[in-house]
Amino acid sequence: MRNKILITRWWFHIIFYFLLFTSYFLLSSCGYHLIGSEAIPFNSVTIKSVKNNTYEPRLEEKLRNALSKEFITQGIKVMTDGGDVEIEAVVTRFELSSIGAVGGMVREQVITMFVDIKFVDKGKVTNFTSVESPMRITFQSTGSVSEAVVQKEKAIDKACSEIAKEIIGRITLMYVQ
């Protein structure tokens, strides 16, 4: 009886390690890998300027905050001057469109925002034009005017955050070989 238990354990260990090594080799040899902040060869960034060429107020500060937050999330220090790389951003277009109405009253709106980016690393300039959120940012405009304004501000913050993520994704892809 004792020999039967030992043989069963022995087979269990062989099967377990076989499956473990097989899965390791299959996953490591498939050619895919995760791209993280390790692919970015700089530790600090200076956000030189964020300009707003639209009539929507305060977009420059919202985009600057979103960029700073996203870089910090990626483990990259945001500096006022002297960073390893520099970024300049220009909000070129901001549109607020109605996508849903009931009885002549607008109930849902969508925000479309485009940003041009100038990225400078060791004198090499890379431009990203018309960067926009990869997802559609909508908000409900029901209720009082103040409630609709609050919803719009939250949607603008979300759009800036998504654009910042898209920008950092594009920068990361520049360094992946």
N, C-alpha and C positions, 0 to 999 in steps of 0.2 A: 504494500500500500504506500509506503514511504517513497519507494522508487518511482511509482506512478506519479506522485505529486511532484517529485523533482524533475521528471521528464516533462510533465505538463508545464512547469515553470520555465524550464529550459526552452521549450518550443515557444512559449509566450514571449520570452526575451528575444529570441531570434526573429520572430515575426515582427515584434515591435520595432526593433532596431532596423530591420530590413525596410519597413514602411517609412520610418523616420529618414533614413539615408536616401531612399528612393524619392521621397517628396522633396528633400533638400536639393538633390541633383536636378530634378525636373523643374523646380521653381528657380533655381539659380542659373540654369542654362537656357531659359526661354528668351533671354535678351531684353526683358523688361526690367526697369528699375525705377525706384521712386526718386523724384526730383525734390530735394529739400533745400534749405538755406545753405547746405554744405556746397552746393554748386555755385554759389555766389562768392566770388573771390575778394570781396571787400567787407570791411567791418563797420564803416560809417558812411553816412550820406549827408550832404548839405542840400536842403530844398531851397534853392536860390530865390525863386519867385514863383508865385502863382497869380496869374492875371485873369481877370474876368472881362471878356469882350462881349458880354451879353447884358441885358437890362435887368436880369434877376439879381437882387442884392445878396451879398455875403457868400457867394459861391466860392470865392477864392479862399476864404478862411475855412469853409467846410471841407474843401478838397485838400487843403494843406493839413488839416487835422486828420483826415482820413489817411492820407499818405504817411504821415508821421506814425499814426497808430499801427498801420500795416507793416511798416518797416520795423518798428519796435517788436511787433508780434513775431517777425521773422528773425529776431535776434540781432538786428542791425541798429547801431546807434545813430540817432538823428542829431546833427550838430547845426549850430547857426552859421559856422564858418570853418573851413579847413577839413571837411570830410574827404574820404577817399574818392568819392564820386559826387557829381553835382546833378541836380535835376531842376529843370524849369518847366512849368506847366502853364498852358493857356486854355481857358474854357472858351471854346469857339462858338458853341451853339447850345442853347437851352430852349427846349420846347415843352409846352404843357398842352396836351391834347385830350379832348373828351373821347371816351370809348364806350360810355354807357349813359343813357338818358332815359328817364321815365317821366312821361307827361310833360315834356318840355324842360324838365329840370335835370341838370347834369348830376349823375350819381357816381361815376367812376372816371378817373383821369389817369393818363400815363405821362411819365416824365422821360424825355429823351435828352441826353446830354453828351456832347462831344468834347474831347480834350486832346490838344496837341502837346506832346512831350518832347523835350530836348534832354537827352541823357549824355553826360560827359564823363568818360573814364580815361584818365591818363592822356588827355588831349584828343582822344577819339570821340567824335560826336555821332550819336545815333538819334534819329528822329522817329517818333511814332506819331502818325497823324490820325486824327479822327478816332481816337480810342473811346469806346463807349462801353456801357455795362453789357456783359454777355447775357443778362437776363432782363426781362421787361419789368420795370418798376411802376407799379400802379398804386393808387390809393383811392379810398372812398371819400367822396366830397358831400356826404350827407350830414344832416344836423345843422348846428349853427355855423355862422361864418368863422368864429374863432376855432371851433372844432375842426372845420375844413382846413384852416390855416395850419393847425397843429399837425394834422395828417399829412399835409403837403410838406412841411418841414421835416418830418420823419422820413418821408419818401425821398427827399433831396439828400438827407444824410445817408440813406441806404444806397442811392445811386452813386454818391461820392465814394462810399466804402467799396462797392462793387467795381468801380472804375479803378480805384487804388489797387485792389487785388489783381485786376487784369493787367495793370502796368507792371506790377512786381512779377507776375507770371511771365510777361514778355521779356523782362530783364533777365529773369532766371534762365529762360530758354536761349538767350544770347550766349550764355556761358557754358551751356551743356554741349559737349562734343559728341 
